[in-house]
Amino acid sequence: MRLSPRALCRAARPAWRESFSLDGRDVARWFPGHMAKGLKKMQSSLKLVDCIVEVHDARISFGIPLSGRNPLFQETLGIKPHLLVLNKMDLADLSQRQKIIQHLEREGLKNVIFTNCIKDENIKQVIPAVTDLVGSSCRYHRGEVCERPLMFLLDTPGVLAPRIESVETGLKLALCGTVLDHLVGAETLADYLLYTLNRQRLFGYVQHYGLDAACDDVVSVLKRVAVRLGKTQKVKVLTGTGDVTVVQPDYPAAAHDFLRTFRRGLLGAVMLDRDVLQGPPDP
């Protein structure tokens, strides 16, 4: 969602943050134990498959498949036929789709399909693509490939690379729901989302939440969101005369709503790897 030119100019007046403060955060604990178990199971199952279909979120289609892809895939791509599916294309800003594809091709990823599972967009291209890849592979050729071949799907758990290369990469993954919110902190994620939206001049949140103007202070934004949603919480405050219960905005609830709204696409299409594609936007 984009504002009118007049509203956009009004919203664009503040000076946005040039960088996001990471405050010494460590992403090591963001890799859950079940993912390590899933990796071992996946590795033992690879010998049973003829083609690897790797699925990623299209909003982080540029940086994550390259810098955040699991090394297990990188080791096997030269052996097994491989298809990269970038899903949730309806939530991604794909104005530079060709540039994304060209870069992926330079990295050896030549078979790429953008999909939207909600509207079944391009989903029907996956099976024919897999059929062609397996049928044209000398190493895994199975003879005649029918128009409607019998295929078995071996599903695997979603896993990250055991080591996320940077905190900012981890934040992008978390915004897309790949990392659990509580491992990062909902308010931290909301702040990074606000930083990203403002840097990309995407001010749909102003209109969605009925704010007066765009703002780069997450506390102020979450306060307005909480008030609009009627989300409050009672907090005990220690004073000289004893404990006093005060009512204040429920910032965690507001942060979760901000994140849910973004993930549902109500704040507009976003490319989280835009900075990787073309560098930061002009001030």
C-alpha positions in Angstrom: 0.0 0.0 0.0 1.4 3.4 -1.0 0.3 6.8 0.1 -0.7 9.7 -2.2 2.2 11.9 -3.4 1.1 14.7 -1.0 0.9 12.3 2.0 4.2 10.7 0.9 6.0 14.1 0.8 4.6 14.9 4.2 5.7 11.5 5.6 9.2 11.7 4.0 10.3 14.8 5.8 12.0 13.2 8.8 15.6 12.0 8.5 15.5 8.2 8.7 18.1 6.1 10.4 21.1 5.3 8.1 21.7 2.0 9.9 20.0 -0.3 12.5 21.7 -0.6 15.9 22.4 -4.3 16.6 23.5 -3.7 20.2 25.9 -6.6 20.3 23.1 -9.1 19.5 24.2 -12.7 18.9 22.3 -15.0 16.5 23.9 -18.2 17.7 20.9 -19.1 19.9 18.5 -18.5 17.0 19.2 -22.0 15.6 16.8 -24.4 17.4 17.9 -27.9 18.2 15.2 -29.5 16.1 16.8 -28.0 13.0 20.1 -29.8 13.6 18.2 -33.0 13.9 16.3 -32.2 10.7 19.6 -31.6 8.9 20.9 -35.0 9.7 17.6 -36.6 8.5 17.7 -34.6 5.3 21.3 -35.6 4.6 20.5 -39.3 4.9 17.4 -38.9 2.6 19.1 -37.1 -0.2 20.3 -40.3 -1.8 16.7 -41.3 -2.3 15.6 -38.4 -4.4 16.1 -37.5 -8.0 15.5 -33.8 -7.8 15.7 -31.2 -5.0 13.0 -28.6 -4.8 14.2 -25.8 -2.5 11.6 -23.3 -1.3 12.4 -19.8 0.0 10.4 -16.7 0.8 10.5 -14.3 -2.2 10.8 -11.3 0.1 14.4 -12.4 0.9 15.0 -14.0 -2.5 18.3 -12.3 -3.1 20.3 -12.5 0.0 18.9 -15.6 1.8 19.3 -18.2 -1.0 22.9 -17.0 -1.5 24.2 -16.1 1.9 21.7 -17.9 4.1 21.1 -21.1 2.2 22.1 -24.3 3.9 25.5 -25.6 2.9 24.0 -29.0 2.5 22.2 -27.8 -0.6 25.3 -26.2 -2.0 27.2 -29.5 -1.7 24.6 -31.4 -3.6 23.5 -29.0 -6.3 26.3 -30.0 -8.6 25.1 -33.6 -8.4 21.3 -33.6 -8.2 18.8 -31.7 -10.4 17.7 -28.7 -8.5 14.7 -26.2 -8.6 14.6 -23.1 -6.5 11.0 -22.0 -5.7 10.5 -18.5 -4.4 7.1 -18.5 -2.7 4.9 -15.6 -1.4 5.6 -13.6 -4.6 2.4 -11.6 -3.8 4.1 -10.2 -0.7 7.4 -9.3 -2.4 8.3 -6.2 -4.4 9.5 -7.9 -7.6 10.1 -4.7 -9.6 13.7 -5.9 -10.1 12.8 -9.5 -10.7 15.1 -9.8 -13.7 18.1 -8.5 -11.7 17.4 -11.1 -9.1 17.2 -13.9 -11.6 20.5 -12.7 -13.3 22.3 -12.7 -10.0 21.0 -16.2 -9.1 22.1 -17.5 -12.4 25.6 -16.2 -11.8 25.6 -18.2 -8.6 24.7 -21.3 -10.5 20.9 -21.3 -9.8 19.4 -21.5 -13.3 16.0 -23.1 -12.5 13.9 -20.5 -10.6 10.1 -20.2 -10.3 8.2 -17.5 -8.4 5.0 -18.8 -6.9 2.0 -17.7 -4.8 0.4 -20.7 -3.1 -2.6 -18.7 -1.9 -3.8 -18.0 -5.4 -2.2 -21.1 -7.0 -0.1 -18.8 -9.1 2.7 -20.6 -11.1 2.3 -23.7 -8.8 1.4 -25.8 -11.8 4.8 -25.0 -13.3 6.6 -26.9 -10.6 5.7 -30.5 -11.6 6.6 -30.0 -15.3 9.8 -28.3 -14.3 10.8 -31.2 -12.1 9.8 -33.7 -14.9 12.1 -31.9 -17.4 15.0 -31.7 -14.9 14.9 -35.4 -14.1 14.2 -36.4 -17.7 17.2 -34.4 -19.0 19.6 -35.6 -16.4 22.0 -38.2 -17.7 23.0 -39.3 -14.2 19.4 -39.8 -13.0 17.6 -40.6 -16.2 14.7 -43.0 -15.6 13.8 -43.7 -19.2 10.5 -42.4 -20.6 9.0 -39.5 -18.7 5.2 -39.4 -19.1 3.0 -36.3 -19.2 1.6 -37.2 -15.8 4.4 -39.1 -14.1 4.1 -40.9 -10.9 6.0 -38.9 -8.4 6.7 -39.3 -4.7 7.4 -36.2 -2.6 9.8 -36.5 0.3 9.1 -33.6 2.6 11.8 -32.3 5.0 11.6 -29.8 7.9 12.4 -26.2 7.3 16.0 -25.6 8.3 18.4 -22.7 8.4 22.1 -22.8 7.9 23.7 -23.8 11.2 25.5 -20.4 11.3 23.6 -17.3 10.2 26.2 -15.0 8.7 25.0 -11.8 10.3 22.5 -10.4 12.8 20.8 -8.4 10.0 20.4 -11.6 7.9 18.8 -13.2 11.0 16.4 -10.3 11.4 15.3 -10.6 7.8 14.7 -14.3 8.3 12.8 -13.6 11.5 10.6 -11.0 9.8 9.5 -13.7 7.4 8.7 -16.1 10.3 11.7 -18.4 9.7 13.0 -17.7 13.2 10.6 -17.7 16.1 9.7 -14.2 17.3 10.5 -14.8 20.9 14.0 -15.8 20.1 14.7 -12.4 18.7 12.1 -10.3 20.6 8.9 -9.0 19.0 9.7 -5.3 19.8 13.2 -5.7 18.3 11.6 -7.2 15.1 9.0 -4.4 15.0 11.8 -1.8 15.2 13.7 -3.5 12.4 10.6 -3.6 10.3 9.9 0.1 10.9 13.5 0.9 10.0 13.2 -1.1 6.8 9.8 0.4 5.7 11.0 3.9 6.3 14.3 3.3 4.5 12.4 2.0 1.5 9.8 4.9 1.6 7.0 2.4 2.2 4.6 4.3 4.4 1.6 2.1 4.2 1.7 1.6 8.0 0.8 5.3 8.5 -2.5 4.9 6.7 -3.2 1.4 8.0 -2.9 2.5 11.7 -4.2 6.0 11.2 -1.0 7.8 12.2 -0.5 11.5 11.7 2.8 10.9 9.8 5.6 8.5 9.4 7.9 8.1 12.4 11.2 6.5 13.0 10.8 6.0 16.7 9.4 2.5 17.4 8.2 3.3 20.9 6.0 6.2 19.6 4.7 4.0 16.7 3.9 1.1 19.0 2.2 3.4 21.5 -0.1 4.7 18.8 -0.8 1.2 17.5 -1.6 0.0 21.1 -4.0 2.9 21.6 -5.7 2.3 18.3 -6.2 -1.4 19.1 -7.2 -0.7 22.7 -4.3 -2.8 24.0 -3.3 -1.9 27.5 -1.7 -3.6 30.4 -1.5 -3.0 34.2 1.9 -2.5 35.6 3.0 -2.1 39.2 5.3 0.9 39.9 7.2 1.2 43.1 6.9 4.6 44.7 7.8 6.2 48.0 4.4 5.3 49.4 4.3 1.8 48.1 3.3 -0.1 44.9 1.0 1.8 42.5 -0.8 0.1 39.6 -0.8 2.1 36.4 -2.3 1.4 33.0 0.1 1.8 30.0 0.0 0.7 26.4 0.7 -2.9 25.7 3.8 -2.6 23.6 4.4 -6.3 23.1 0.9 -6.8 21.8 1.3 -3.8 19.5 4.6 -5.2 18.2 3.0 -8.6 17.4 0.1 -6.9 15.6 2.6 -4.8 13.6 4.5 -8.0 12.6 1.3 -9.9 11.7 0.0 -7.1 9.6 3.3 -7.0 7.7 3.3 -10.8 7.2 -0.2 -10.7 5.8 0.8 -8.2 3.2 -1.4 -5.4 4.5 1.6 -2.9 4.6 2.4 -3.4 0.9 4.9 -5.5 -1.1 8.4 -5.5 0.3 11.8 -6.7 -0.8 13.8 -7.1 2.4 17.0 -7.6 0.3 16.6 -4.4 -1.6 19.8 -3.0 0.1 21.7 -6.0 -1.3 20.2 -5.5 -4.8 20.9 -1.8 -5.3 22.3 -0.3 -2.1 20.4 2.0 0.2 17.8 4.4 -1.4 18.8 8.0 -2.0 18.2 10.2 1.0 
